[in-house]
Amino acid sequence: ANSDIHINALVYKDWSSETSWTNSDFNVYTFVLFRDKPDITGFNSRLPGLTRRYIQPELDQQGLKGYIFDFEAEKLTDVHFSKGKLGDEAKGSRQFLTIFSWLAIFILLVALLNYINLSTAKAVERAKEVAVRKVVGAGPGSLTRQFLTESSFLIAIACVLSLGIVLAILPVFNRLLNTSIAFDSWQSILFPALLFPLTSLLAGGYPAFVLSRFSPLKTLKGQMEGANKGVGLRKVFTVIQFAIALIMLSGTLVIYRQMQFVAHKDLGANRGGITCINIPPDSAARTAAPAFFQALRREAGIQDISIGSGLPSEGFQLASIVLWKDGKQRRMMMNLFFADPRLLPMLDIKLAAGRNFSDSLRTDRQEGWIVNQALVRAMGWKTGVGEGISYEGSGVKGKVVGVVKDFYFQSLHNVIAPMAMIYKTDPPVAVLTKTTPKELPRLRRLWRTYEPAFPLDYYFLDENFAKQYDNDRITMSLFNAFTFLAVLICVIGLYGLVSLLVLRRTKEIGIRKVLGASVGGLIALFTNDLLLLLGVAAAVAFPFAAIGARRWLGSYAYHTGLSAWIFILPAAAILFLTIAVTGYRIFKAALANPVKALRSE
């Protein structure tokens, strides 16, 4: 089903027999059916009282006064856009949907305005046709219907083409977003059906209701006062288009630069060429696992193996750890990994102090711990080596034998958190193998030999880590597409504005040509006005672009910075397009015979 709640199996559990809130390690969600419409805000405000009344006394009795239980309720209809919860999967982003929905709406509106610009430019060229039709008896109503019919016909063609393009790229879009969107419901048909008359009216309204009311006498004399109307407003729209294009080009560069930063960042661990094979949580599978490990060691294509919990990007498990400093205890929830002496050299994780686990020291399996520098800083230890540390409730006080340099076991969205490793290979959770992808068939054969009842469950460490940035890559792809559309529409709108300016100043161009003006001079004359619009757009766009870029980069704990070229390059690109489009249109007008421009009919 197309649902955020994925159920592979249901297991019955009678919670009525539970008398403790903390002794049972349950990770479940509670679904509540209210009699009336629920007040979620009010309900959430009552949950802390439940915690203080029933749960806090248990925590206090166990010496966990610093711990609290935090419950939160939300509507089932809001789950898709809710924040991540323990054991939850990544779902939709309301901010992501809102931003791109508004961008789509804005691009549609700007496209309509550009169509009005272009249709007006062409309609002014047809002004004499309109005047002749009015002279022979055509009224404003018939002319209005003509313009609306023409625009509706063009938009109908555009709708058919857009529907074909959508259906063609929909499979690619679904693969990109990992969705299953389909045009198979009445809602998906209703929206384009409602959009068609609206866009037809908006696009054809100006030429239909304004140009059809030209005075035929003035029009035939070449005095088309309607051509001068609305130029200021169209300049405002051009500034807005410039600003949007600059913002989106700057955003594209920021996202690209951050993705390059992520790709080339030293993660402190070399995951390349490492395959993680998960061992099924089954007694028979775990009994056969040691023989499978020995077979792996004998394979010539396997360079090394490490037994433990692997190195999943989401962390292995959160554990309550007791730590000591100056004789005082402190409890901390942190990521805990199971490892053996081969893990650090296999992943090229460097030691900052102390040593690695050792098979020759039996105490390492019982009380040896390796921690990262983040934990040393959090505890305020000098070096960390030799400090006391243990599991909550284990009764065995261990000690830190080594401190590794901080490495990223989660994405760069997260600050490197305190982490600990213990020497634990029984029961085995996963095995890391250093090999090449071409050895996978051999791994499958070995697996079938020792674990025939279970399929081979594996992943590549580097690919698994890279999956954390899938949403960012999707954002970059969609942003690139929207940026391309925004720039394309900006160029079309610019062409429409320049066309109107040329029509208004046709005689001026003719006079300047007669007086010896060059094509380059004419291009410079028209470009100066547009450069002013571009300057205004840049002044408006760049502060917004900087604010948006900082907010997006703020989702990363480690990110690249903003530099001047991120804003200079988009401005240079839009400047080049402005000069190119203006030059093309002015060049065509300049090549025309000035006698025709100056002739009065």
N, C-alpha and C positions, 0 to 999 in steps of 0.2 A: 504494500500500500504506500501511497505518497504521504508519509507521515514522519514526524520527528521521533516518534516512539517506535523503535524497532524491536520486535519481540521474536526471538528464535525459539524460546521454550518458556513455559510457565510452571513454576514449582510452588506447591502449597506450603505455607508456613503459618502455624497457629501462634500469633503473637500474644494471645490472651494469657498464656502461661508465663510470659516474661515478667520478672519482678525488678529487674535492674535496667537502668538506662545505659550503663557503661560496660558491663561485663561481656555483653554480646556484641561482637564486632560486625554490626549490620550496616550495610550501605544501601539504603532503599529510599524510595520516594513514597509519600503518603498521598493518596488521592481522596479528596473529600467532596461529597455531594451535598450541597446546601439546599435547604428547603426553599429559600427565597433567593433573590438576586444578592450575591455576596458583596459585602463591603470589605474588599481586600486590604485597604489601608487600615481600617479599624481592626480587622482580624490580626494583621501583622503587629499592630501596637500591643496586642494582648499576649503574643507569644513569649516575649522576654519574662513576663510574670510567671508563665508556666515553667520556664527554665529555672528561675530563681526558687520556685516552690518545690520542684520535684528533682531536678538534676544537680543543682549546685551543692546540696547536702552530700550527695554521693561523691562528687569531686573533692569536696573538702575532707571527707573521711579518708580518701586515698592520697591526701597530701597534694592535691592538684588545684590549689586555690587560685593559681594564675590562669587556669583554663576556663573557658566558657563554651557553652553550646549555643549556636546561633541558628534559629529556624527562620525560614522565609517562605511565604506563600505567594503564588501567582496564578492568574487565570490560565486554564489550559489553552485558551485561544492565544495567549501571549507567549507561549513556550518557544515558538519559532524564532522570536526576536529577543529572547531573554539572554541575560549574561550567562557565561559558562558556569556550571556547577560541578561538584566533585563527581567524577565518573560520567559526566555528560559529554555529548559530542558537539562539535562545532556545527552551528546552524546558520540561519540568516542574520544579516546585519541590517537593522532598521536605518542606520545612518547611510550605509552603502546604497540601499534601495531608494531612500529619499533624495540623495545627491544625484544619482543617475536618472531618476524619474524627472526631477526638475530640469536637469540638463536636456533630456529628451524633449520636454515641453518647450523649453526656451529655444532649442534648435528648430523645432517645428514653427514657432512664432516668428523667429528671425527669417526662416525660409519663406514664410508667407509675406513678410515685409519686403524681402528681396524680390519676390514675384511681383508685388505691387510696383516696386521701383521699375523693374524691367518691363512689365506690361504697360505702365504709364509711359515709359520712354517710347515703346512701340506705338502706343495709342496716339501720342502727340504726333508721331510721323503719319498717323492715319487721320489726323484732325480734319484735313481737307475732305477726306471721304465722308467723315461724319457731317461736315458742313453741307456737302452736296446732297446727302441723304435727307438732311433737315430741310433744305431748299425745295426738294421735290415732294415734301410732305411727311417725312418720317418724324414722329414725335419722340419726346424724351423716353416715354415708356417702351417703345419698340427698340430704341437704341440701347436702353438699359438691359432689356431682355437679350439683345444680341451679345453684349459684352458678358453678361452673366452666363449665357449659354456657352460661349467660347471658353470662358474660364472653367466652367463645370466640366466641359468635354476634356480639357487638358488635365484637370485634376482627376477625372475618372480614369484616364489613361495612366496617370501617375499612381493611382490607387491599385490598378491591376498590376502594373510593373512592380510596385512595392510589395504587394502580396506575393507575387512570384518570387521576388528576391528573399522575402522572409521565409517562405516555405523551403527555398533552396538552402539557405544558410542555417535554418533551425537545427538540423542535426549537428552541425559544427558548434553552434551556440550551446546546445545541450551537453555536448561532450566537454566543452570548455568550462561550463558551470556545474557539471555533474548533476543536471536536472533532467526532467522529462516533460518539458512544456510542449503542448500540442494544440493546434487549432481545431478542436473537436467539441467545443461547447458553445452555447448561444452567447455567453459573455464575450468570448474572443471575436465573435462576428458582430456583436452589437456595437462595440466601441468604434471600429472603422466605419460602420454604417452611420453612426451619429456624427463622426468626425467629417464625413464627406460633405454634407450640406453646410456645415460651419466653415470649413476651409474654402468652399466654393464662394460663399458670401463674403468672407474676409478678403479673399484674393481678388475677386471680381468687383468688389464694392466701389473702390476708388475710380477705376476707369468707367464703370457703369453709371455711377451717380454724379460724377463730376465732369468727365469729358463729354458725356452726352448732353451737357448743358452749356457747351461752348456757343458763343454768339457766331452764327454762320458768316455774317458779314466781316467781323474782325478776323475770323479764322481764315477766310479766303484771301484777306489782305496780308496774312502772315503775322497778325497780332494775336498770338495765342497766350493770353494772360493766364490761362489755367496751367500752363507749363511752369509758371513761376511759383505756384502755390505748393506749400508743404516741403520746400527744399530744406528749410531749417530743421523741420522735424526729421526729415530723412538723414540729415547730417548727424542728428542726435542718435538715430538708430545705427548709423555707421560707426560712431564712437563706441556705442555699446557692443557692436560686433567686433570691433578692434580689441576692446577690453577683454571680451570673452575669449577671443583667439589667443591673446597674450597670456591670460591666466592659464588657459589649458595647455599651451605650449610650455610655459614655465613649469606647470605641474607634471607634464610628461617628462621633462628633463630631471625634475627632482626624484620622481619614482624610478627612472632609469638609473640615476646616480646611486640611489639607495640600494637597488638590486645589484649593481656592480660592487658596492661596498660590502654587501652580504656575501657575494660570490667570492670575493678576494680577501675577506677577513680571516685572520689566523684564529682558528677555533680552539687551538690548544690540544686537539686530538685529531689524528689522521684516520678518518673513517673509510678512505678509499680501499677497495678490494676486500672489505670485511663483510662476510655474510653471517647473519644471526639466524640460527635454527632454534625454534621454540620446542621445548620438550612438553608433550601433553601432560596435564595434571592427573595422570592415571598411574596407579601402582604398578601395573604390568609394564607400561612404557618406561617408567623411571627405573624399574628393575633391570630392563634391557639397555638402559642408557649407557652404563659404564663400558659395556662391550662395544657399543656403537662409537664411543669416544676413542677407544683403543684402535678400532678399525680406521677412524679418521687419521690418527697419528701415523698409521702405516702407509697411508696413501701418498704417493710421490707428488701428486698435484696439490696437496694441502701443505702449506708452508708452516702453519702454526694453528693451535686451537686454544681457547680459553673458556673455562666452564664457570658459570655463575648465573647472573640475572640478565646478562647482555647489557646493552646501553640504549634502551628505548628513549626516544626524544622527549616523551612525556614524563620521564622519570619512572623508576621501578615501583616504589611504594613510599608513602609517607609514614614515618615511624616516630614515636615519642622517644627522644634520646635524653638521657641524664648526663650532664656535664659538670665538671668541677673546676672551680677557680678559687684559689686562696682558701680552700677548705669548705667553700660554700657550693651548694648544689644549684643547678639551673636546668630547667627542662625546656626542650625545643623540639618542635616538629620540623623534620627535614627529610630530604630524599635519601634513601638508603639503598645501596647497591651491593649485590653479592659478587664476589670476585675471587680470582686465584692469582698466583704470582705472574701469570703470563699476560694479564690484561693490560697493565701499564706499558710494557715494551711493545705489545702488538699494536696499540693505538698511539704509540709514541707520546704518551702523557708524561710530562717532565715532573720530577720531584723538586720541591722548593726546600725541603728539609727532611731529615730522617732517611728512611729506607723503604724498600718495597716489602711485600710479604715474602716469606721464605718457607720452603718445604722442610728445611732442616731444623726449623724452630717450631716445636709442637705447640708452644704457647700462642703462636700467631693465630691458630685456628680457634683458640678459646678466648683470647683477650686482646688480640691485635686489631687495631683500627687504623685506617688511612682516611684523612679528611682533606678538604680543600682550603685554600687560603681565605675564602669567604667566611668559613666557619671560624678560623683563627681570628679574623678581624672582628666578627660578631661577638666572640667570647673575650676579646681583649688579651688573648694569650701572647706571650713574647714570640715563641717559635711554634708552639703547639705540641712538639714532640715530648712524650712522657706525661702529658696531661691525662687526667682521669675522664673516662667516658664509658657509658654502658647503655644497654636496653632498659627502657622503663619496665620495672618489675622483674628483671632477669635475676637480680641478686648477685650477679658476677660483675665486678668492676674491672673494666679493661683499661687500656692505655693507648694513646696515639703513638704509633711507631713511624708514621710517615705523613708528610704534608705535600700534596700535589699542587702544582701551579693551577690557577683557575682555568678551567676549560668549559666550553659551552656544551652542556648536555641538553639544553633547551634552546629555542630560537632566540635571536637577538632582540625580540620583543620583550624578553624577560631579563631582569638583572640576574647575574650569576648568584644563585642561592647557596646557602650552606649545604654541604653534601658529605656523606660518610660512606666508606666501604668497609665491609668485613670479609674475612676469608671464609667463604661458605660455598661448598659445591654439592652438598647433600641435604635435601633432595635437589637434583639439578633442575633449574628453571629454563636455561637456554645455553647454547654453546656457540661461541664466535669462531668462525673459521677464516683464515687468511688464504684466499685462493682467487682464481679468476672465474668469470662467468662460464667459460667453456667447460669447467669442471662440474657444473650443475647436474648433467646427466649421471655422472659418476656418484655424486652425492645422493641423487634420487635412488640409484640402485642399492647403495649401502643402506639407505633408510628403509627401503622395502625389505631388505634382508633381516634387519634387527627390529624394525617397528612396522610390521606388515598391516597392522590393524588401523593405522593412522596415516593420513596424508602428510606430506612434507610441508610444514609451515615455516616459511623463511622470509626474510627481507634483507635488503642491502642497507647497511648503516647509512651510507651517504645519501641514498634515495629517500630513506625514511626521515632523515634530518631535513632534506630539501622539501619534503611534503608540507612542512610547517609554513612554508612561504607560498603555498598554492593560491591562497586568497589574494596575496599581494601580486602574484603574477596575473591573476584574473583581472584585478584592478588595473594593472598596467595595460593589459590587452584592451579592455573596454575603454580606458582613458585614451589610449592611442586612437581607437576608432572614433570616439567622440571628438577628439582633437582634430582628426582629419576632416570630419564633417564640419566642425566649426570653422576651420580655416577655409574649406571649400566654399561654404556659404558666405563667409566674409569676402572672399574674392568675387563671388557672383554679385553680392550686394554692392561691392565697390564698383564693379563694372556697370551696374544699373545706375548708380549715382553719377559716375563719370559720363555715362550716356546722356543723362538728363542735363548735366552741365554743358555738354557739347551742343545739345539741341538749343538750349537757351542762348548760347553765345556763338551760334553759327556765323552770324554776320560779323561779329567781332573777330573771329578767326579769319574770315575772308579779308577784312580790312587789314589786319596785321600781316597776312600773307602778301597783300598788294604792296604794303609799305616795306616789305623785305624781311619780315620775321622768319627765322629758321624753324625747322621742326623741333629741334632741341629746345629752342627758346619757348615754343608753345607748350612743350611737355613740362618744362620747368614752371611755366606760368600756372598750369592747372595742378601740378603736383604740390606746389607750395601750400594751397588750401588743404589738401589731403594730409600733408605732413603735420599741419597744425592739429588736425583731427586726431592723427596718430599720436602726437605728443600729449594731447589731453587724455586719450585712452590709456597711454602708458602711465601717466600720473595717477589715474584712477585704478588701473589694473594691478600694478606692482605691489602696492601695500596689501591688497587683498590676496594676491598670490603668495606673498611672504607669510602672511598670517595663516593661510590655509596650509602652506608647506610645513610651517613649524608645528601646526596641530597634527598633521599626518605623521611627520617624523617623530613627534612626541609619543606615538604608539610603540616606538622602538626604544628600548633601554639604551641601545648603542646604535648610533646613526651618523650619517655624514652631515656636514654643515652646509649652509647656504653661501654661495659665492656670487659675485657680480655677473659672471658670464651666464648664469642661469636665467637672468633677466635680459642681458644684453643680446644674447643669441636669438631669442624670440622676437625682440624688437627689430633686429637686423633682418630676420626672415620676413616679417610683415612689411618692413620698409622696402625690401627687394620686390615683393609681390605687388605692393602699391605702385612702385615705379614701373614695373613691367606691365601691369594691367592698364594704368593710365597712359603709358607710352604707346601701347598697342591701339587704344581707342583714339588718342589724339593723332597718332600717325595716320590712321585711316581718314580722319576728318581733314588733316592737313594736306593730304594728297588730292582732295576733291578740288574741282575747279572753283576758284574764288568768285568767278563771275556768277555762277549759279547761286552761291550763298548771298551775294549782294543784290541779285535781281528781285525786284518787287513786283508782285502780280496784283 
